[in-house]
């Protein structure tokens, strides 16, 4: 199969390599020269514009996007809508909001261009391990992608989960669950680290990886991180979020679904970004006022 890949960073670049290893031809484009050079060095055919990428593909074309959600995806989908022809296909593999995917599918359908929203999980390990793919869109469009999907995913690692928007909806909830898992591991290991026992956290992670009910790939990765840096001294306790956790919480609210773990995990990420919590100052001041509890002076 010959297809285009827009976005050649950590995800798109590695996906292009994996497709190439399975005998597919990838024509890539990225805004950054560094990404273009790296992709070319790995064997991907690289173009310097979207127009050139489209011209390098024969109809019916398939163009896969692995770029940031929001304006970059919005602008690229709009541009491809002008460049592509009826019968062509666009795949959005970024972490777009599922409501945007429904809207984009409808807009492209007016031009006869199919749209598939693809939730992609696997990170930097996907190159060797394969990617988990959750696809939303018309069945015939997904079926056209089958050769590429079989190459990108491990056995049983991709599924057509529903109509337009369903792929990104499932990936959104997947990432919301991930927030809770990460928070649980983080809190548990902080309790271990703060205990009266001089525990070897790498040893604990290792033993839990074997037979424990909390064993997982995430625990494997934590053991690996602790082996490289036992106290995680090189890691700042500042945690970003890329949007899916917020969308999951908002969707839960819209659907009247209680999701306290996901919500608290999201708020914990916000708390990690504060050098000083004003709400904690308020609580400390109130405890002093109503109970005479001691407060620590602000040294700044």
N, C-alpha and C positions, 0 to 999 in steps of 0.2 A: 504494500500500500504506500502511496505517496501522499503526504499531507504537510500542511504548514504549521509551524509552531511560533507563536508570537509571545515573546518573553523567554529569555535564555539564561535566567538566573539559576539559583540552586535547584529549583523544581523543574522549570522548563528545560534547562540545559541537561540535567540528568535524565529527564524523560526522553529527550531527543536521543541521547546516547543509548538508552535501553531499547528504544524503537529500532535504532540502527543495528544493534546487536542481533535483533530478531529479523533482520532482512528488510526492514521498511526504509523508505527514502524520506528524509525530513528536510524541508526547506524552512530555515529559521529567520526570524527578524527580532531585533531588540534595539531599544533606543541607545543603550550604553555601548560604547565602543569596546570596553573591556569584556563585556558579555559576548559580543559578537566575535571577538578574537578567540576567546576561550572555546566557544562553540565550533568555530572553524577548525581550531587545532584538534578537536575531538572527532572531526570528520563530518560535521553537519554542514550542509550547503547554506550559506548565509547571504541574505540580501540586505540592502541598505534602506529599504522603504517597504511599506505595506503594499504599495502598488507593484513593486518588483516581485514581492512574494506571491501575490495573486497571479501575476503574469507567468511565474515559474511553475504554476500548477495547471493541470489539464482538467477541464470540466468532466464530471461534476467534482468540484473541489471540496476539500475539508480543511478548515483552518481552526487550530486549537489555541486558545488563549491561556497563558499562565502568567498573568499580570495582576497587580494590586486591584482590589475591589474599589468601587467608587468611580471617580472621574476618569482614571486611566482606562478602565473597562468600558465605561459609558462612551468615551470618545472613540475608542477602537472599534466597538461594535457599530457605532454610527458610520465610521469611515468604511468599514467592511460592507455595510449595507449599500453604500454607493459603488463599491468596487466589484462586488460579487454578482453573479448571475442567478436566475431561477434554477433551482436544482442543486445549488451549492449548500454548504453546511458550515455552521459556526459552532464550536464547542467552547464554553466558558468553564475552565477548570480552576478558576480562582475562588476565593471565599466570598462570593457575592451574596447579598441578601436575596432570599428566594423570591420576594415580591418584585425585585428588580428583574429577576430572570423571567418571571411570567410576563412582565411588560415588554422586555426585549424580544422574547419569543414571538409575541403578537406583532411587534413592529417589523421584524424580519419576515414573518409569514406574509405580510402584505406585499413583499417584494419577491415572494416565492423562494426565500432562503430559509432553510430549516435551522433550528437552534436547539442545542442540547446543553443543559446545565449539568456539570460534572463535579460532584464533591470528590476531592482527591485527598487521601491521607497516606502518609508514609514518610514524609520529610526527607532528610538527606539519606536515609537508609533505603529509600525506595529504589534507587538505582540497582542495588544488588538483591534486595528482598522482594521487590515488587510493590505496587501501589494498590491500595484499596480504593475502588472507584464506585461511586453512587450516581447513577445516571437518571436524569429526568428529561422527558421530551417524547416526540413521536417514536413509536416502535420501529418504523422503517428507517429513521435517521440513526437510532442507536444500532440497529442491525448492520448498517453500512460501516459502522466503526468497529465491528466485532474483531477484525484482524488486529487492529491497533490495541483494542482493549485486552485481548488475549495475550498480547506481548507485554503490556504494561503491568498487568495484575498477576499475582500468583494464582494457582488453581483455586477456583471458587472465590476469587477476590474482587469480582465486579458484578453488579446487578443493575438491571433497569427497574428502578423502584417506583416509577409512576410518571405522570404527565409533567409538563413544563413547571419548573420550580421545585419538584419533588426531590431532585438530586441535591440541590443546595439546602433544602429544608432538612433532609436527613443528615447532611454534613454539619449543619448548624447545631442540631441536637447532639450529634457525635461530639462536637467540640465543647458543648455545654457539659456533657458527662465528663469529658477530659478535665475540665476545670475542677470538678468535685474530686476526681481521683488524685490530681496533683496536690490539691489542698490537703487531702487526708494524709498523703505521704509526707508532705511538708510539716504538718502539725505533729504527726507521730514521731518523726525523727527529731524534731525540736524537743519534744518531751524526753526522748531517750538521751539527747545530748545534755539536757539540763538536770538530769537525775543525779542522785548521790553516788551512782556507780560510774566508774571510769570505763565506759563501754566503747568497744571498737565498732563504730557504725558500719564500716565496710563488712565486718564479720556478721553483724546482725542482718544486713541486707543480703549477704550471701546465703545465710542459712534459711532465710525466708524464701529465697528463690527455689528452694528444693522441698516440695511437698506442702508448703504452707498454702492456706486458702487466700492469702493476699499476694501470692506470686503473680507476676505479670511482666510484660515487656518493659513497662515503665520502671519496675523495680530492677530489672536487668540494667537499664540505663543509669539508674541512680547508683547501683553498685559500681558501675564503670566510672561515673563521675567521682565517687568517693575514693576509688583507687588512685585516680590522678591527683586529687586534691582532698585529703582526708577531712580537713576542716572547712572545705569550700571557701577558703580565704580569698581566692581569686574571683569570687562571684559576688556581685552586689545584690542585696536583697530588694531589687526593684523589678517588679513584674509587669510587663506590658499586657495589653489585651488587644486582639485584632478585630473585635466586633461581634464574633459569633456568640460569646457568652451573654453580652447585652441583649442581642436579638432573641436568644433562647429564653431569657428571663421575661422580656416583653411579650413574647409569644405565649409563654405560660400564663401570664396575667390576662392576655386576651382570651385565652381558652379556659380560664378559671381552674388551672391546674396548679396545685401547690408544689413549688420547687424551691424549698428553703435552702437546700445544700448548694444548688447552682447559684442562687442569689448571693448567699454568704461568701461563696468562693470568689464571685466577681467583686464584691465589696472588699474582700481581703486583698485583692490585687490593687485596688485603689489605695488602700491603707499603706501598702508597701512603698508607695511613691512619695510619702510624706516624710520629710526630715523631722518635722515636729507636728504632732496632731493637735489641732486647736480643740477638737472635741474632747481629747484626753485632758487638756488644760481645764476645760469647763467642768468636767467630772471631778478632777482633783480639787478645784476651787470649791465646788459644792460640798464635797466630803469634808473639807476643812471648815466650811461655814456651818453645816448642820451637825457635824459630829466632832469637830476639833481635831480631825485627823491631820497628821503632819503631811506637808508637801515638800517635794524637792525643789530647790531654787532653780530658776532658769539661768544657766551659766552664760548664755550668749548676750 
